[in-house]
C-alpha cells in the first residue's frame, strides 16, 4: 500500500506538470512536458544517460565515503579530547562554506582526474555528518554511561557501546542528507572541467538549447540522489528500531555546566586556537600544494588588500555593500526554507499518506541541479528578491525536512502513549511532545542549513540577480582579481560562521531551559 501511494503521488505530480506546461507552453517553451522529456530520452537512448550517471556516481560515492568517514573519526576524537571540539567544528564550517565557484577552478588546477569532483562531493558530506555525529554522540543518556563505568568499562567502551549506539539515529539522518549533496557536489565539479558525466551532459544540453535533454538529465540526477537517500533511510529504519523507545530526556543538547576554575582562560585559549588554526591551515594548504602566488592568496595578502592605504577604503566600501546584500539574502532564505521544512516534516509525521504522496517532490527539490531550474525560477519570479527567496529556501528546506522528520518519528513511544491516555489530539501530540523532543535535531538542522543558506544566496546572486558577494566572486574571477576573490571568500566564510555561532547560542539557551524544566 505505501508503495502504491507513492506511485500515485508521482503520477499525480506528472499529470499536474503536463497540464501546467500545456497551458504555459506558448509563453514559456523552456519548460518541457513529461511526455516531451520521455520522447527525448527515447531518442537519445538510455545508454547515454546511464553512462553519464556511472561517471558521476563514482566520484560522488568516493566523496561521500571519504567525507563521512573523516567526519565520524574526527567527531569521536573530539569527544575523547574535548579541546578539539571547537576547532574541528570551525574547520568543518569553513570547509563547507567555501563557495564552489571560487575553489572549483583552483581544485582543477591542483589535481587531475576525478580528484576535484571527489573533493567537492566530500566537503558537504563532511560538514553534515560532523554536525550530526557530534550531536548524536552527546545524546547518550548519562545513566547508561554511569552504568558502563560502574561495571569497569573504559572510555573506549563508553564510546563504542553507549555513545556510538545513541548516535546512530542522528548519524543515519546526516548520512541521508549528505548523499544527495555529494551527488550534486560531483555534478558541480564537472562544470569546471571534465570529459564525461551528468554535469558535462547538462552543460552541453543547456548550451545547445536542448531543454528537454536538460530536464532529462535533471531527472536522472534526482533518481540517483533519491536512490541514495532512500537506501540510507530504509537502513536506518531497519537498523535502529529501538530509537523510538529511548528514555525521555533532553539528549543531544549541550547542558549548561557549573562554572569551573580556570574556565575563562580555557575559553579564551580555545577561541584563540579556533581563530588561528583555520588561518594556519589556509596558509599551509597553499604552500603544500604549490599554488601559484598569483592565484592563491594567503591571509596576509588578503589583509593587505583590504587595508591598503591607497585603495583600501574604496575596496572596503564595495565589499561592505555586497556583504549587506548577501547577508539579507542568506537570512531570508534560511528563515523561509527552515520554516517550510519544519511545517512539511510536521505534516508528513502527522499524516503518513501526505508523506508518501509528496516525499518524491520534496526530494526533487534537493536533487535537481539548481543550475537547471534557475532559468525557470527567474522566469516566474523575476530577477529580484523573489528568486533569491525561492532558491535559498530550496537549499535550506531539505536538510530541515529530513533531520526534523526523522527526529519527530523517533519520539519515545511512552511519551506519546501518555498523552493518548489523557485524550490528547494529534495536534497536541505534535506541539507538546514531538516538537520539543525534536528540538536538538532542529538545532542541528539549522547548523547545517545556515551555511547552505549563504551558499544559496551566492548561487542566486551569481545566476539570477547580478549583485551581492556571489556576483562579486564571479566578476573577480573573470577579471583575474584574485585578491578580491579571496577577500569575498573570507567574508562569506565569516558570515556563515556567525550564523553557525548564533544557532549554537540558541542551542545553549534551549538546553538550559529544558534542564531547568
The 8 nearest C-alpha neighbors of each residue, nearest first, counted from 0:
[[1, 3, 2, 4, 5, 6, 355, 352],
 [2, 0, 4, 3, 5, 355, 352, 6],
 [3, 1, 5, 4, 0, 6, 355, 7],
 [4, 2, 6, 0, 5, 1, 7, 8],
 [5, 3, 7, 1, 6, 2, 355, 356],
 [4, 6, 355, 356, 2, 8, 7, 3],
 [5, 7, 3, 9, 8, 4, 10, 2],
 [8, 6, 4, 10, 5, 9, 3, 11],
 [7, 9, 356, 5, 11, 6, 10, 12],
 [8, 10, 12, 6, 11, 7, 13, 5],
 [11, 9, 13, 7, 12, 8, 6, 14],
 [10, 12, 8, 14, 9, 13, 7, 15],
 [13, 11, 9, 15, 10, 14, 16, 8],
 [14, 12, 16, 10, 15, 11, 17, 9],
 [15, 13, 17, 11, 16, 12, 10, 18],
 [14, 16, 12, 18, 13, 17, 19, 11],
 [15, 17, 13, 19, 14, 18, 20, 12],
 [18, 16, 14, 32, 20, 15, 19, 21],
 [17, 19, 21, 15, 16, 20, 14, 22],
 [20, 18, 22, 16, 21, 17, 15, 23],
 [21, 19, 23, 17, 22, 24, 18, 32],
 [20, 22, 18, 19, 24, 23, 17, 32],
 [21, 23, 19, 20, 24, 18, 25, 26],
 [24, 22, 20, 26, 25, 21, 27, 19],
 [25, 23, 27, 28, 20, 26, 21, 22],
 [24, 26, 23, 27, 28, 22, 21, 20],
 [25, 27, 24, 23, 28, 22, 29, 20],
 [28, 26, 24, 29, 23, 25, 30, 20],
 [27, 29, 24, 30, 26, 25, 31, 23],
 [28, 30, 27, 210, 31, 375, 24, 374],
 [31, 29, 28, 27, 32, 210, 20, 375],
 [32, 30, 211, 35, 29, 36, 33, 28],
 [31, 33, 35, 17, 34, 20, 36, 30],
 [34, 32, 36, 35, 17, 37, 13, 31],
 [33, 35, 37, 32, 36, 38, 17, 31],
 [36, 34, 38, 32, 37, 33, 31, 39],
 [35, 37, 211, 39, 33, 34, 38, 215],
 [38, 36, 34, 40, 39, 35, 33, 41],
 [37, 39, 41, 35, 36, 40, 42, 34],
 [40, 38, 42, 36, 37, 41, 43, 35],
 [39, 41, 43, 37, 42, 38, 44, 36],
 [42, 40, 38, 44, 39, 43, 37, 45],
 [41, 43, 39, 40, 44, 38, 37, 45],
 [44, 42, 40, 41, 39, 47, 45, 46],
 [45, 43, 41, 46, 42, 40, 47, 48],
 [44, 46, 47, 48, 49, 40, 43, 41],
 [47, 45, 49, 44, 48, 50, 43, 51],
 [48, 46, 45, 49, 50, 44, 51, 43],
 [49, 47, 51, 45, 46, 50, 52, 216],
 [48, 50, 46, 52, 51, 47, 45, 53],
 [49, 51, 53, 52, 48, 47, 46, 54],
 [50, 52, 196, 197, 48, 54, 49, 53],
 [53, 51, 49, 55, 50, 54, 197, 56],
 [52, 54, 56, 50, 55, 51, 49, 57],
 [53, 55, 196, 51, 52, 56, 57, 50],
 [56, 54, 196, 52, 53, 57, 58, 197],
 [55, 57, 59, 53, 54, 58, 52, 60],
 [56, 58, 60, 59, 55, 54, 61, 53],
 [59, 57, 117, 61, 60, 56, 62, 116],
 [60, 58, 56, 182, 62, 185, 181, 57],
 [61, 59, 63, 57, 62, 58, 56, 64],
 [62, 60, 58, 64, 63, 59, 65, 117],
 [63, 61, 121, 117, 120, 59, 65, 60],
 [62, 64, 60, 121, 66, 61, 65, 124],
 [65, 63, 61, 67, 62, 66, 68, 60],
 [64, 66, 62, 68, 67, 63, 69, 61],
 [67, 65, 125, 121, 124, 63, 69, 64],
 [66, 68, 70, 125, 64, 69, 65, 124],
 [69, 67, 65, 71, 70, 66, 64, 72],
 [68, 70, 72, 66, 67, 71, 65, 73],
 [71, 69, 129, 67, 125, 73, 68, 72],
 [70, 72, 74, 68, 73, 69, 67, 132],
 [71, 73, 69, 75, 74, 70, 68, 76],
 [72, 74, 76, 70, 75, 71, 77, 69],
 [75, 73, 71, 77, 76, 72, 133, 70],
 [76, 74, 78, 72, 77, 73, 71, 79],
 [75, 77, 73, 79, 78, 74, 80, 72],
 [78, 76, 84, 80, 83, 74, 81, 75],
 [77, 79, 75, 76, 81, 80, 74, 84],
 [78, 80, 76, 77, 81, 75, 154, 158],
 [79, 81, 77, 78, 82, 83, 76, 84],
 [82, 80, 77, 83, 84, 78, 79, 76],
 [83, 81, 84, 80, 85, 269, 77, 86],
 [84, 82, 77, 81, 86, 85, 87, 80],
 [85, 83, 77, 81, 87, 82, 86, 88],
 [84, 86, 88, 87, 83, 89, 273, 82],
 [87, 85, 273, 89, 88, 83, 84, 90],
 [88, 86, 90, 89, 84, 85, 83, 91],
 [89, 87, 91, 85, 86, 90, 84, 92],
 [88, 90, 86, 92, 91, 87, 85, 93],
 [89, 91, 93, 87, 92, 88, 86, 94],
 [92, 90, 88, 126, 94, 89, 93, 87],
 [91, 93, 95, 89, 90, 94, 96, 88],
 [94, 92, 90, 96, 95, 91, 492, 89],
 [95, 93, 91, 92, 96, 97, 90, 122],
 [94, 96, 92, 93, 97, 123, 122, 126],
 [95, 97, 93, 94, 492, 450, 92, 98],
 [96, 98, 94, 95, 99, 93, 492, 488],
 [99, 97, 100, 101, 96, 102, 454, 488],
 [100, 98, 102, 103, 101, 97, 119, 187],
 [99, 101, 98, 103, 102, 104, 473, 472],
 [102, 100, 99, 98, 103, 104, 472, 484],
 [101, 103, 99, 105, 104, 100, 106, 98],
 [104, 102, 99, 106, 105, 100, 101, 191],
 [103, 105, 107, 106, 102, 191, 108, 101],
 [106, 104, 108, 102, 107, 103, 109, 101],
 [107, 105, 109, 103, 108, 115, 104, 110],
 [106, 108, 104, 105, 110, 109, 115, 103],
 [109, 107, 105, 106, 110, 104, 111, 290],
 [108, 110, 106, 107, 105, 288, 111, 290],
 [111, 109, 107, 108, 106, 114, 115, 112],
 [110, 112, 114, 113, 107, 109, 115, 108],
 [111, 113, 114, 110, 115, 193, 116, 107],
 [112, 114, 116, 115, 117, 58, 111, 193],
 [113, 115, 117, 116, 112, 110, 118, 111],
 [116, 114, 118, 106, 117, 113, 107, 119],
 [115, 117, 188, 185, 119, 113, 118, 114],
 [118, 116, 62, 58, 114, 120, 115, 119],
 [119, 117, 121, 115, 120, 116, 62, 114],
 [118, 120, 184, 116, 122, 121, 117, 185],
 [121, 119, 181, 184, 62, 185, 117, 118],
 [120, 122, 62, 66, 118, 124, 63, 119],
 [121, 123, 125, 119, 124, 95, 120, 118],
 [124, 122, 126, 125, 95, 121, 127, 180],
 [125, 123, 177, 66, 121, 127, 122, 126],
 [126, 124, 66, 122, 70, 67, 123, 128],
 [125, 127, 129, 91, 123, 128, 124, 95],
 [128, 126, 124, 130, 129, 125, 173, 447],
 [127, 129, 131, 173, 130, 125, 126, 132],
 [128, 130, 70, 126, 132, 127, 131, 125],
 [131, 129, 133, 128, 127, 132, 134, 126],
 [130, 132, 128, 134, 173, 170, 129, 133],
 [133, 131, 135, 129, 134, 170, 130, 128],
 [132, 134, 130, 136, 135, 131, 74, 129],
 [135, 133, 131, 251, 132, 137, 136, 130],
 [136, 134, 166, 138, 132, 169, 137, 133],
 [137, 135, 166, 162, 133, 138, 134, 132],
 [136, 138, 251, 135, 134, 139, 133, 162],
 [139, 137, 251, 250, 135, 136, 165, 140],
 [140, 138, 165, 162, 137, 141, 136, 250],
 [139, 141, 142, 143, 138, 250, 144, 248],
 [142, 140, 144, 143, 145, 139, 146, 138],
 [141, 143, 145, 144, 140, 146, 139, 147],
 [144, 142, 146, 145, 141, 140, 147, 161],
 [143, 145, 141, 147, 146, 142, 157, 148],
 [144, 146, 148, 142, 143, 147, 149, 141],
 [147, 145, 143, 149, 144, 148, 142, 150],
 [148, 146, 150, 152, 144, 149, 145, 143],
 [147, 149, 152, 145, 151, 150, 146, 144],
 [148, 150, 146, 151, 147, 145, 152, 144],
 [151, 149, 147, 148, 152, 146, 145, 153],
 [150, 152, 148, 149, 153, 147, 146, 156],
 [153, 151, 148, 147, 156, 150, 157, 154],
 [152, 154, 156, 155, 157, 151, 148, 147],
 [153, 155, 157, 156, 158, 152, 79, 148],
 [154, 156, 158, 153, 157, 159, 152, 160],
 [157, 155, 153, 159, 158, 154, 152, 160],
 [158, 156, 154, 161, 155, 160, 159, 144],
 [157, 159, 162, 155, 156, 161, 163, 160],
 [158, 160, 163, 156, 157, 161, 155, 162],
 [161, 159, 157, 156, 158, 164, 162, 163],
 [162, 160, 157, 164, 163, 158, 159, 165],
 [161, 163, 158, 136, 165, 139, 164, 166],
 [164, 162, 166, 159, 165, 161, 158, 136],
 [163, 165, 161, 166, 162, 167, 160, 159],
 [164, 166, 162, 139, 163, 167, 161, 138],
 [135, 167, 165, 136, 163, 164, 169, 168],
 [166, 168, 170, 164, 169, 165, 171, 163],
 [169, 167, 171, 170, 166, 172, 239, 242],
 [170, 168, 172, 135, 166, 171, 167, 131],
 [169, 171, 167, 173, 172, 168, 132, 131],
 [170, 172, 174, 168, 173, 169, 235, 167],
 [173, 171, 169, 175, 170, 174, 402, 168],
 [174, 172, 128, 170, 176, 175, 171, 131],
 [175, 173, 171, 177, 172, 176, 170, 178],
 [174, 176, 228, 172, 173, 178, 177, 231],
 [177, 175, 173, 174, 178, 398, 172, 179],
 [176, 178, 124, 174, 180, 175, 179, 173],
 [177, 179, 181, 180, 175, 176, 227, 228],
 [180, 178, 224, 182, 181, 177, 366, 183],
 [181, 179, 177, 183, 178, 182, 184, 123],
 [182, 180, 120, 184, 178, 59, 183, 179],
 [181, 183, 59, 179, 185, 180, 184, 224],
 [182, 184, 186, 180, 181, 185, 187, 179],
 [185, 183, 120, 181, 119, 187, 186, 182],
 [184, 186, 116, 188, 120, 59, 182, 183],
 [187, 185, 198, 183, 189, 188, 184, 182],
 [186, 188, 184, 190, 189, 185, 183, 198],
 [189, 187, 116, 185, 186, 190, 191, 184],
 [188, 190, 193, 198, 186, 187, 191, 192],
 [189, 191, 187, 188, 192, 198, 199, 186],
 [192, 190, 189, 188, 104, 103, 193, 107],
 [191, 193, 189, 190, 194, 107, 188, 104],
 [194, 192, 189, 195, 199, 191, 190, 196],
 [193, 195, 199, 192, 196, 189, 54, 200],
 [196, 194, 199, 193, 51, 54, 197, 200],
 [195, 197, 51, 54, 55, 199, 198, 52],
 [196, 198, 200, 51, 199, 52, 201, 55],
 [197, 199, 186, 201, 189, 200, 196, 190],
 [200, 198, 202, 201, 196, 197, 195, 189],
 [199, 201, 197, 203, 198, 202, 204, 196],
 [200, 202, 198, 204, 199, 203, 213, 197],
 [203, 201, 205, 199, 204, 200, 206, 198],
 [202, 204, 206, 200, 201, 205, 207, 199],
 [205, 203, 209, 201, 207, 213, 202, 206],
 [206, 204, 208, 202, 207, 203, 209, 201],
 [205, 207, 203, 208, 204, 202, 209, 201],
 [206, 208, 204, 205, 209, 203, 202, 210],
 [209, 207, 205, 206, 210, 204, 213, 203],
 [210, 208, 204, 207, 212, 211, 205, 213],
 [209, 211, 213, 212, 208, 29, 214, 31],
 [210, 212, 36, 214, 213, 31, 209, 215],
 [213, 211, 215, 214, 210, 209, 204, 216],
 [214, 212, 210, 216, 211, 204, 215, 201],
 [213, 215, 217, 211, 216, 212, 218, 210],
 [214, 216, 212, 218, 217, 213, 36, 211],
 [217, 215, 219, 213, 214, 218, 212, 201],
 [216, 218, 214, 220, 367, 215, 219, 221],
 [217, 219, 221, 215, 220, 216, 214, 222],
 [218, 220, 222, 216, 221, 217, 223, 215],
 [221, 219, 217, 223, 218, 222, 367, 224],
 [220, 222, 366, 218, 224, 219, 367, 223],
 [221, 223, 225, 219, 220, 224, 226, 218],
 [224, 222, 220, 226, 225, 221, 219, 227],
 [223, 225, 179, 227, 221, 226, 222, 366],
 [226, 224, 222, 228, 227, 223, 221, 229],
 [225, 227, 223, 229, 224, 228, 222, 230],
 [228, 226, 224, 230, 225, 229, 178, 223],
 [229, 227, 175, 225, 231, 230, 226, 178],
 [230, 228, 232, 226, 231, 227, 225, 233],
 [229, 231, 233, 227, 228, 232, 226, 234],
 [230, 232, 234, 233, 228, 229, 175, 235],
 [231, 233, 235, 229, 234, 230, 236, 228],
 [234, 232, 236, 230, 235, 231, 229, 237],
 [233, 235, 231, 237, 232, 236, 238, 230],
 [236, 234, 232, 238, 233, 237, 239, 171],
 [237, 235, 233, 234, 239, 238, 240, 232],
 [236, 238, 234, 235, 239, 240, 233, 232],
 [237, 239, 235, 236, 234, 240, 241, 233],
 [238, 240, 241, 242, 235, 236, 237, 168],
 [241, 239, 242, 237, 238, 236, 243, 235],
 [242, 240, 244, 239, 243, 245, 238, 409],
 [241, 243, 244, 245, 240, 239, 409, 168],
 [244, 242, 409, 411, 241, 410, 245, 412],
 [243, 245, 411, 241, 242, 412, 246, 413],
 [244, 246, 242, 243, 411, 247, 241, 410],
 [247, 245, 248, 244, 411, 140, 413, 243],
 [246, 248, 245, 411, 249, 414, 250, 413],
 [247, 249, 250, 246, 140, 436, 245, 514],
 [250, 248, 252, 251, 513, 436, 247, 514],
 [251, 249, 138, 248, 252, 139, 140, 137],
 [250, 252, 138, 134, 137, 439, 135, 249],
 [253, 251, 510, 250, 439, 254, 249, 506],
 [252, 254, 507, 510, 255, 251, 506, 137],
 [255, 253, 510, 252, 256, 511, 507, 514],
 [254, 256, 511, 253, 257, 510, 507, 514],
 [257, 255, 254, 258, 259, 253, 511, 507],
 [256, 258, 259, 255, 254, 262, 260, 511],
 [259, 257, 256, 262, 260, 261, 263, 255],
 [260, 258, 262, 261, 257, 256, 263, 265],
 [259, 261, 262, 258, 263, 264, 265, 257],
 [260, 262, 264, 263, 265, 259, 266, 258],
 [263, 261, 265, 259, 260, 264, 266, 258],
 [262, 264, 266, 265, 261, 267, 260, 268],
 [265, 263, 267, 266, 261, 262, 268, 269],
 [266, 264, 268, 262, 263, 267, 269, 261],
 [265, 267, 263, 269, 268, 264, 262, 270],
 [268, 266, 270, 264, 265, 269, 271, 263],
 [267, 269, 265, 271, 266, 270, 264, 272],
 [268, 270, 266, 272, 271, 267, 265, 273],
 [271, 269, 273, 267, 268, 272, 266, 274],
 [272, 270, 268, 274, 273, 269, 275, 267],
 [271, 273, 269, 275, 274, 270, 276, 268],
 [274, 272, 86, 270, 271, 276, 275, 269],
 [275, 273, 271, 272, 276, 270, 277, 278],
 [276, 274, 272, 278, 277, 273, 279, 271],
 [275, 277, 279, 278, 273, 272, 274, 280],
 [278, 276, 280, 279, 275, 281, 90, 274],
 [279, 277, 281, 275, 276, 280, 282, 298],
 [278, 280, 276, 282, 277, 281, 283, 275],
 [279, 281, 277, 283, 278, 282, 284, 276],
 [282, 280, 278, 279, 284, 283, 277, 285],
 [281, 283, 279, 285, 280, 284, 297, 278],
 [284, 282, 280, 286, 285, 281, 287, 279],
 [285, 283, 287, 286, 281, 282, 280, 288],
 [284, 286, 290, 282, 283, 287, 288, 289],
 [287, 285, 289, 283, 284, 288, 282, 290],
 [288, 286, 284, 289, 285, 283, 290, 282],
 [289, 287, 286, 290, 285, 284, 109, 283],
 [288, 290, 286, 287, 285, 291, 284, 109],
 [291, 289, 285, 288, 295, 292, 286, 294],
 [290, 292, 293, 294, 295, 289, 285, 296],
 [293, 291, 295, 294, 296, 290, 297, 285],
 [292, 294, 291, 295, 296, 481, 290, 482],
 [295, 293, 292, 291, 481, 296, 290, 105],
 [296, 294, 292, 290, 291, 293, 285, 297],
 [297, 295, 300, 292, 294, 482, 301, 485],
 [296, 298, 300, 299, 282, 301, 295, 281],
 [299, 297, 301, 300, 302, 278, 296, 282],
 [298, 300, 302, 301, 297, 303, 296, 304],
 [301, 299, 303, 297, 302, 298, 296, 304],
 [300, 302, 304, 298, 303, 299, 486, 482],
 [303, 301, 299, 304, 300, 305, 306, 298],
 [304, 302, 300, 306, 301, 307, 305, 299],
 [303, 305, 301, 302, 307, 306, 300, 482],
 [304, 306, 311, 302, 303, 307, 315, 314],
 [307, 305, 311, 303, 304, 302, 308, 312],
 [306, 308, 311, 304, 309, 303, 310, 305],
 [309, 307, 311, 310, 306, 312, 305, 303],
 [308, 310, 307, 311, 312, 306, 313, 314],
 [311, 309, 313, 312, 307, 308, 314, 306],
 [310, 312, 307, 306, 305, 314, 313, 308],
 [313, 311, 315, 314, 310, 316, 306, 309],
 [314, 312, 316, 315, 311, 310, 317, 309],
 [315, 313, 311, 317, 316, 312, 318, 310],
 [316, 314, 318, 312, 317, 313, 319, 311],
 [315, 317, 313, 319, 314, 318, 312, 320],
 [318, 316, 314, 320, 315, 319, 321, 313],
 [317, 319, 315, 321, 320, 316, 322, 314],
 [320, 318, 322, 316, 321, 317, 315, 323],
 [321, 319, 317, 323, 322, 318, 316, 324],
 [322, 320, 467, 468, 318, 324, 319, 323],
 [321, 323, 319, 325, 324, 320, 318, 468],
 [324, 322, 326, 320, 325, 321, 319, 327],
 [323, 325, 467, 327, 321, 322, 326, 328],
 [324, 326, 328, 322, 467, 327, 323, 329],
 [327, 325, 329, 323, 328, 324, 322, 330],
 [328, 326, 324, 330, 325, 329, 331, 323],
 [327, 329, 325, 331, 456, 326, 330, 332],
 [328, 330, 453, 452, 456, 326, 332, 331],
 [331, 329, 333, 327, 332, 328, 326, 334],
 [332, 330, 334, 328, 333, 329, 335, 327],
 [331, 333, 391, 392, 388, 329, 335, 330],
 [334, 332, 330, 452, 336, 331, 335, 337],
 [333, 335, 331, 337, 332, 336, 338, 330],
 [334, 336, 338, 332, 337, 333, 392, 339],
 [392, 337, 335, 396, 395, 339, 333, 338],
 [338, 336, 340, 339, 334, 396, 335, 399],
 [339, 337, 341, 335, 340, 336, 334, 342],
 [338, 340, 336, 342, 337, 341, 343, 335],
 [339, 341, 400, 396, 337, 399, 343, 338],
 [342, 340, 344, 338, 343, 339, 345, 400],
 [341, 343, 345, 339, 340, 344, 346, 338],
 [342, 344, 346, 340, 345, 341, 347, 339],
 [345, 343, 404, 347, 341, 400, 346, 342],
 [346, 344, 342, 348, 343, 347, 349, 341],
 [347, 345, 343, 349, 344, 348, 350, 342],
 [346, 348, 354, 344, 350, 351, 345, 349],
 [349, 347, 345, 346, 350, 351, 344, 408],
 [348, 350, 346, 347, 345, 351, 425, 429],
 [349, 351, 347, 352, 353, 348, 346, 354],
 [352, 350, 354, 353, 347, 348, 355, 349],
 [351, 353, 355, 354, 350, 356, 4, 347],
 [354, 352, 356, 351, 355, 350, 347, 357],
 [355, 353, 347, 351, 357, 358, 352, 356],
 [354, 356, 5, 352, 353, 358, 357, 4],
 [355, 357, 8, 5, 353, 354, 4, 358],
 [358, 356, 354, 359, 360, 355, 353, 361],
 [359, 357, 361, 354, 360, 355, 362, 356],
 [358, 360, 362, 357, 361, 363, 9, 356],
 [361, 359, 363, 362, 357, 358, 364, 9],
 [362, 360, 358, 363, 364, 359, 357, 365],
 [361, 363, 359, 365, 364, 360, 358, 366],
 [364, 362, 366, 360, 365, 361, 367, 221],
 [363, 365, 362, 361, 366, 367, 393, 360],
 [366, 364, 363, 362, 367, 397, 394, 393],
 [365, 367, 221, 363, 364, 224, 179, 362],
 [366, 368, 217, 221, 363, 364, 365, 369],
 [369, 367, 370, 371, 366, 217, 183, 372],
 [368, 370, 372, 371, 373, 367, 390, 366],
 [369, 371, 368, 373, 372, 374, 462, 367],
 [372, 370, 369, 368, 373, 213, 217, 374],
 [373, 371, 369, 375, 374, 370, 376, 368],
 [372, 374, 376, 375, 370, 369, 371, 377],
 [375, 373, 377, 372, 376, 378, 371, 370],
 [374, 376, 378, 372, 373, 377, 379, 30],
 [377, 375, 373, 379, 378, 374, 380, 386],
 [378, 376, 381, 374, 380, 375, 379, 382],
 [377, 379, 375, 376, 381, 380, 374, 382],
 [378, 380, 376, 377, 381, 375, 386, 374],
 [379, 381, 377, 386, 385, 376, 378, 382],
 [382, 380, 377, 383, 378, 379, 386, 385],
 [383, 381, 464, 463, 377, 386, 380, 384],
 [384, 382, 385, 381, 386, 464, 387, 380],
 [383, 385, 387, 386, 388, 382, 328, 464],
 [386, 384, 388, 387, 383, 380, 389, 381],
 [385, 387, 389, 380, 388, 384, 383, 377],
 [386, 388, 384, 390, 385, 459, 389, 391],
 [389, 387, 332, 385, 391, 386, 390, 392],
 [388, 390, 392, 386, 387, 391, 393, 385],
 [391, 389, 393, 387, 392, 388, 386, 455],
 [392, 390, 332, 455, 388, 394, 393, 452],
 [336, 391, 393, 332, 389, 395, 394, 390],
 [392, 394, 396, 390, 391, 395, 364, 389],
 [393, 395, 391, 392, 396, 455, 451, 390],
 [396, 394, 336, 448, 392, 393, 452, 333],
 [397, 395, 336, 340, 393, 337, 392, 399],
 [396, 398, 400, 399, 395, 401, 365, 340],
 [399, 397, 401, 400, 396, 402, 176, 444],
 [400, 398, 340, 444, 397, 402, 396, 401],
 [399, 401, 340, 397, 344, 398, 403, 404],
 [400, 402, 404, 398, 399, 403, 397, 405],
 [403, 401, 399, 405, 404, 172, 400, 398],
 [404, 402, 406, 405, 400, 441, 399, 440],
 [405, 403, 344, 401, 407, 406, 402, 400],
 [404, 406, 408, 402, 407, 403, 401, 409],
 [407, 405, 403, 409, 437, 408, 404, 440],
 [408, 406, 404, 409, 433, 405, 410, 437],
 [407, 409, 405, 406, 410, 404, 348, 243],
 [410, 408, 243, 406, 407, 242, 411, 405],
 [409, 411, 243, 407, 408, 433, 412, 436],
 [412, 410, 243, 244, 413, 414, 245, 409],
 [411, 413, 415, 414, 243, 244, 416, 410],
 [414, 412, 416, 415, 411, 417, 244, 247],
 [413, 415, 417, 412, 416, 411, 418, 432],
 [416, 414, 412, 418, 417, 413, 419, 428],
 [417, 415, 419, 413, 414, 418, 412, 420],
 [418, 416, 414, 420, 419, 415, 413, 421],
 [417, 419, 421, 423, 415, 420, 416, 422],
 [420, 418, 416, 422, 423, 421, 417, 415],
 [421, 419, 417, 418, 422, 416, 423, 415],
 [420, 422, 418, 419, 423, 417, 416, 424],
 [423, 421, 419, 420, 424, 418, 417, 427],
 [422, 424, 419, 418, 421, 427, 428, 425],
 [423, 425, 427, 426, 428, 422, 419, 418],
 [426, 424, 428, 427, 429, 423, 349, 430],
 [425, 427, 429, 428, 424, 430, 423, 349],
 [428, 426, 430, 424, 429, 425, 431, 423],
 [429, 427, 425, 432, 426, 431, 430, 424],
 [428, 430, 433, 426, 427, 432, 431, 434],
 [429, 431, 427, 434, 428, 432, 426, 433],
 [432, 430, 427, 428, 429, 433, 435, 434],
 [433, 431, 428, 435, 429, 434, 430, 436],
 [432, 434, 429, 436, 407, 435, 410, 437],
 [433, 435, 437, 436, 430, 432, 429, 438],
 [436, 434, 438, 437, 433, 432, 431, 430],
 [435, 437, 433, 434, 438, 432, 410, 249],
 [436, 438, 434, 406, 440, 435, 439, 407],
 [437, 439, 441, 435, 440, 436, 442, 434],
 [440, 438, 442, 441, 251, 437, 252, 443],
 [441, 439, 443, 437, 438, 442, 403, 444],
 [442, 440, 438, 444, 443, 439, 403, 437],
 [441, 443, 445, 439, 444, 440, 438, 446],
 [444, 442, 440, 446, 441, 445, 439, 447],
 [445, 443, 441, 447, 399, 442, 446, 448],
 [446, 444, 448, 442, 447, 443, 449, 441],
 [447, 445, 443, 444, 449, 499, 448, 442],
 [446, 448, 444, 445, 449, 127, 450, 443],
 [447, 449, 445, 451, 395, 446, 450, 452],
 [448, 450, 452, 451, 446, 447, 445, 498],
 [451, 449, 495, 453, 452, 448, 96, 454],
 [452, 450, 448, 454, 449, 453, 395, 455],
 [451, 453, 455, 329, 449, 333, 450, 454],
 [452, 454, 329, 456, 450, 455, 451, 457],
 [455, 453, 451, 457, 452, 456, 458, 450],
 [456, 454, 391, 452, 458, 453, 457, 459],
 [455, 457, 453, 329, 459, 328, 454, 458],
 [458, 456, 469, 460, 454, 455, 459, 461],
 [457, 459, 461, 455, 456, 460, 462, 454],
 [460, 458, 456, 463, 462, 461, 387, 457],
 [459, 461, 464, 469, 457, 465, 458, 470],
 [460, 462, 470, 458, 469, 459, 465, 457],
 [463, 461, 459, 460, 458, 464, 465, 373],
 [464, 462, 459, 460, 382, 465, 461, 377],
 [463, 465, 460, 382, 466, 383, 459, 462],
 [466, 464, 460, 470, 461, 463, 462, 467],
 [467, 465, 470, 460, 464, 468, 471, 321],
 [468, 466, 321, 324, 325, 469, 470, 460],
 [467, 469, 471, 321, 470, 322, 472, 325],
 [470, 468, 457, 461, 460, 472, 471, 467],
 [469, 471, 461, 473, 466, 465, 472, 460],
 [470, 472, 468, 474, 469, 473, 475, 467],
 [473, 471, 475, 469, 484, 470, 474, 468],
 [472, 474, 470, 476, 471, 475, 477, 469],
 [475, 473, 471, 477, 476, 472, 470, 478],
 [476, 474, 480, 472, 478, 484, 473, 477],
 [477, 475, 479, 473, 474, 478, 480, 472],
 [476, 478, 474, 475, 479, 473, 480, 472],
 [477, 479, 475, 480, 476, 474, 481, 473],
 [480, 478, 476, 477, 481, 475, 294, 484],
 [481, 479, 475, 478, 483, 482, 476, 484],
 [480, 482, 484, 483, 479, 294, 485, 475],
 [483, 481, 484, 485, 480, 301, 486, 296],
 [482, 484, 486, 481, 480, 485, 475, 487],
 [483, 485, 481, 475, 487, 472, 482, 486],
 [484, 486, 488, 487, 482, 483, 481, 489],
 [487, 485, 483, 489, 488, 484, 301, 482],
 [488, 486, 490, 489, 485, 484, 483, 491],
 [487, 489, 485, 491, 486, 490, 492, 484],
 [488, 490, 492, 486, 487, 491, 493, 485],
 [491, 489, 487, 493, 492, 488, 494, 486],
 [490, 492, 488, 494, 493, 489, 487, 495],
 [491, 493, 489, 495, 490, 494, 96, 93],
 [494, 492, 496, 490, 495, 491, 489, 497],
 [493, 495, 497, 491, 496, 492, 490, 498],
 [496, 494, 450, 492, 498, 497, 493, 499],
 [495, 497, 499, 493, 494, 498, 500, 492],
 [496, 498, 494, 500, 499, 495, 493, 501],
 [499, 497, 501, 495, 496, 500, 449, 494],
 [498, 500, 496, 502, 497, 501, 446, 495],
 [501, 499, 503, 497, 502, 498, 496, 504],
 [502, 500, 498, 504, 503, 499, 497, 505],
 [501, 503, 505, 499, 500, 504, 506, 446],
 [504, 502, 500, 506, 501, 505, 507, 499],
 [503, 505, 507, 501, 506, 502, 508, 500],
 [506, 504, 502, 508, 503, 507, 509, 501],
 [507, 505, 503, 509, 504, 508, 510, 502],
 [506, 508, 504, 510, 505, 509, 253, 503],
 [509, 507, 505, 511, 510, 506, 504, 512],
 [508, 510, 506, 512, 507, 511, 505, 513],
 [511, 509, 507, 513, 508, 512, 254, 252],
 [512, 510, 508, 514, 509, 513, 255, 515],
 [511, 513, 509, 515, 510, 514, 516, 508],
 [514, 512, 516, 510, 515, 511, 509, 249],
 [513, 515, 511, 516, 512, 510, 249, 254],
 [516, 514, 512, 513, 511, 510, 255, 509],
 [515, 513, 514, 512, 511, 510, 249, 509]]
